[in-house]
């Protein structure tokens, strides 16, 4: 694999579509988006790109390897700075009048122009990367906001469902309590009716017993009266015929 440090087009931040000031969370989110995009395309180019995406994510998610990479990128970007010294040395040689100095001046100018072109191309690439990273950051921020809104909606829906379930349970408990209260009242009425019937039966039994007792007393009293009348009759009898008549009294 080529060293991506020397290829501005394969900058690791550009591969993940993030800016250079992106935090770890933003890098992880962008990595997941790029991974899903590339895994849905089973062609060779996507497979190779996915390897670069994985490599970029492994490098940038660690603070040490990311710092080393940023330092190497910065040192690579400053390689075009010698163009300034090329222009200064060329202007100095122009006043020497030496023939070799002219060729040297021309050579230095060519190198200076080439360095300036490379520096300009790198600056444009860096601006493009910054713009693209900002766009990706905006996309990730929008997705994060949408996710937060969706989570809030789910939480509100869950709270609403919990409130409805609680209200339903309370209603069921109220209905159950009311049913138990009605059953208790009905049982109380049945128990009261049974008690009244029992008391009435007991009163009737007591009245019947009293009537029976009075009948027995009346019968005993009649028997006692007949016995008294018999003995009175027998004592007053003068003969056997009167005694026989007294026997009928008993």
Secondary structure, 3 states (H helix, E strand, C coil): CCCHHHCHHHCHHHHHCCCCCCCHHHHHHHHHHHHHHHHCCCCHHHHHHHHHHHHHHHHHHCHHHHHHHHHHHHHHHHHHHHHHHHHHHHHHHHCCCCHHHHHHHHHHHHHHHHHHHHHHHHHHHHHHHHHHHHHHHHHHHHHHHHHHHHHHHHHHHHHHHHHHHHHHHHHHHHHHHHHHHHHHHHHHHHHHHHHHHHHHHHHHHHHHHHHHHHHHHHHHHHHHHHHHHHHHHHHHCCCHHHHHHHHHHC
